[in-house]
């Protein structure tokens, strides 16, 4: 959400970070993969530099 849209819709003292924490999904049983696994890494061929992503 662009900042200007948030500013239009949010309460005067409501911060986006606080809203995200307060409204995060709860009760989901998400299994995270082992970081040391041999699973393929998506987008490994993408190069990133300071100006753009290829």
N, C-alpha and C positions, 0 to 999 in steps of 0.2 A: 504494500500500500504506500503510495507516495506520501511524503511528510505533509504536504499541503492538504491532502484529503483527511489524514489523521487529525490534523489541527482543526479542520472544519467539523468533524464528527465527535471528537473527544470532549469530555468534560474539561473545564478550565485547568484543573490540577491533575489530570490523568496523564500518566506517562506510558508510552508504548511498551517499554521494557517491563514495567509492573503489570500491565494488562496481559502481556504474553505469559508471564509467570503465573498469574492468577487464573488464566484460562487455558493452560496447557492440558492436553488430553490426559486423563488419569485412568488407571485401571487397565491399561493395555499391556498385554504380556508380549513384549517385543524381544525376540532373541537376536542378539547382536553376534555377528560372526567373529571368530577368533582372529585377531590381527596377525597372528603368526601362521595362518593357514596358507595353502598353496592355491587358493581361489584366484581366478583371473581378476585383474584390476581393470575396471572400465576406464576408458578414455586415457589409457597410458600413452597413446601416441600423440596426444594433444600437447602442444608447446605453449607456454605462457611466458610473455615478456612484459615489460612495463607499459607498452603501448596498446597491445591487443592480444586476443587469444586466437590461435590458429586452429 
